[in-house]
Every structure is written in C-alpha cells, then in structure tokens.
Amino acid sequence: MGLNIVGGILAQVSSIADGIDGGLARRKNMTSAFGSFFDALLDRYSDSLIILGMTIWAATNEAFGGIWLVGFAVMIGTLVVSYSRARIEQ
C-alpha cells in the first residue's frame, strides 16, 4: 500500500505496548499462566502478520520468484523458536 514507514512505526508501537503490559502485570503482581500463554500467542500472531506484510510487499516489488518460500521459511522459524523455548522451559 506504500505505507512502509507507517507500518514500521505501528510495529514499534505495538512492541512497546507489549513490553509495557508484561512489565506492568509483573509489577502489580497480576501475572497468570493464562496471561503468559495469551501474550505469547498474540506475539506469534503479530510476528506472522508483520512477516506476511513484508513478504507481500517483497512479492509485489521484486522479481525474485522464491520470495513466498523465503517468507514461509521465516514464519516457520519464528514459530519454531517459540516452540523450542516452551519445550526447554518444561
């Protein structure tokens, strides 16, 4: 859509808000297992949407035909990192 700077700013603002809500919950002693799970789930959704947006942009602006494969691999990578971390913490 040509709003690359706006997209970048929105990604940063959402990242700041995500960091503040976790810190605030810990400070007020309002943490829960569900809250932690829900936060991680929303983080994966936001990561996936950012990667999807970047992949769509690259697909419409580049001649490289394999960009969808690269975007898919990056998205799987973010999910695998999250899954690996959860398994290690068990």
Contacts in CASP RR format, 6 or more apart in sequence:
PFRMAT RR
TARGET T0000
AUTHOR 0000-0000-0000
METHOD contacts of the structure
MODEL  1
MGLNIVGGILAQVSSIADGIDGGLARRKNMTSAFGSFFDALLDRYSDSLI
ILGMTIWAATNEAFGGIWLVGFAVMIGTLVVSYSRARIEQ
4 57 0 8 1.000
11 46 0 8 1.000
11 50 0 8 1.000
14 46 0 8 1.000
18 39 0 8 1.000
18 42 0 8 1.000
18 43 0 8 1.000
18 46 0 8 1.000
21 39 0 8 1.000
22 31 0 8 1.000
22 39 0 8 1.000
24 30 0 8 1.000
25 31 0 8 1.000
25 35 0 8 1.000
40 82 0 8 1.000
40 86 0 8 1.000
43 82 0 8 1.000
44 78 0 8 1.000
44 79 0 8 1.000
44 82 0 8 1.000
47 75 0 8 1.000
47 78 0 8 1.000
48 75 0 8 1.000
48 78 0 8 1.000
48 79 0 8 1.000
51 71 0 8 1.000
51 74 0 8 1.000
51 75 0 8 1.000
51 78 0 8 1.000
52 75 0 8 1.000
54 71 0 8 1.000
55 67 0 8 1.000
55 68 0 8 1.000
55 70 0 8 1.000
55 71 0 8 1.000
55 72 0 8 1.000
55 74 0 8 1.000
58 64 0 8 1.000
58 67 0 8 1.000
59 65 0 8 1.000
59 67 0 8 1.000
59 68 0 8 1.000
END
